[in-house]
Amino acid sequence: MAPSTFKLNTGQDIPALGFGTWQSAPGEVAAAVENALKYGYKLIDAAYCYANEDEVGQGLKAAFEKGYAKREDIFIMTKVWNTYSSRVELGLDKSLKALGLDYVDLFLVHWPVGMNPKGNDDRFPKLPDGSRDIVWDHDHVATWKQMEGLLGTGKVRGIGVCNYSKPYLEQLLAKADVVPAINQIENHPGLPQQEVVDFCKEKGIHVVAYSPLGSTGGPMMQSEAVTKVAERKGVSPSTVLLSYHVARGSTVLAKSVTESRIKANKEIVDLDADDMKILNDYSDTLVKEGKIQRFVYPPFGINFGFPDKLTGRSMPNGF
C-alpha cells in the first residue's frame, strides 16, 4: 500500500498527497480548498505570489467551521516571494494575515531570487524595458539566515526551499545552520531531476513535486509510457503521474478547482517495479536525448544551475 505520509527532518509528518493552489482563477480558490478538505486532503500548498491566500484562508475557515477538518490535522505551507527576500518576516506576516492563521507548518523560499522591494509592483516589479526588476547582488543564503530566525517565533513549524538545484543546495548547506525540510520542485517523468532528487535524499531533504502532470492541460498525460502504465493498472494517466512521486518517496501536489477532479486526484495506487521501470526508462531516454521538458521557468535571467538551463547571470553563492 502506498504511504500516506513521510517523515521530515523536523520530525513532522508531511502527507504524501497535497492540494496546490497555483493558477487558480479568482473566485474559485475558496471553494476548491473547502472541497479538498471535504474529500480528505491533509496538505494545502499556498504562496504569497499566487495572490489568492485570502481565498485559501476563506476555504480553510469554511472547512474548519463545517467540521471537515481541524487546523491541527492539516499541514499548511506557504512561501516568501522574491520581493520579500530581504524582509522575510514581513512576508510571512502578510501571508498569515491573508490565510487567517497564527502559524504555518512550513514556510518556504519560493525562488533563490531577490526582486526590488521598492519597485513598481509588490509582486512583479519591472524595469522600463519590461524585464524583471532583479536585485543582482542578492544572496539567497542571507534570505535563508532570516528564515532560520523565524523558527523561534512560533509562526512557523519548519522551513524549506523551492526551485533549488543541486549546486544551489550545496552552496546553501555549506553555510546553513538548519537543513531545509523540503525542496519543492517541478517534477514528473518528463523532468525527473534525478540529480536534485538523489542529492536531497542524501541530505535528508524531502522532495515535494509540483506540476506533476506537466503544467496546464496535463501534457504529460499523453506520453506513451504514462498511458502504458495506466492501462496496466486500470487507472487514469493522471493517477499514474501522481502515484509516480509517492513511489519515489516524494510528496506530490495535485491541483484542480473542479470538485470531481479534486475527488478523483485523491486516488494514489501502488506502482510496482515494472511500472516504475517503464516510467524511468522513458525519463532516461529523454535525458539521454536532451529532450526533457521543463514547463515552469520564469524569465529571471539567472543561471540557477539546472543542467537543462545553463544560461543567465551568475549570482552570489549561486552557480
Secondary structure, DSSP 4 states (H G I P E B T S, - for coil): ---SEEE-TTS-EEESEEEE-TTPPTTTHHHHHHHHHHTT--EEE--GGGT-HHHHHHHHHHHHHTTS--GGG-EEEEEE-GGGTT-HHHHHHHHHHHHT-S-BSEEEESSS--B-TTSSSSS--B-TTSSB-B-TT--HHHHHHHHHHGGGTTSBS-EEEES--HHHHHHHHHH-SS--SEEEEE-BTTB--HHHHHHHHHHTPEEEEE-TT-STT-GGGGSHHHHHHHHHHTS-HHHHHHHHHHHTT-EEEE--SSHHHHHHTT------HHHHHHHHHHHHHHHHTT-----------B----TT---SB--TT--
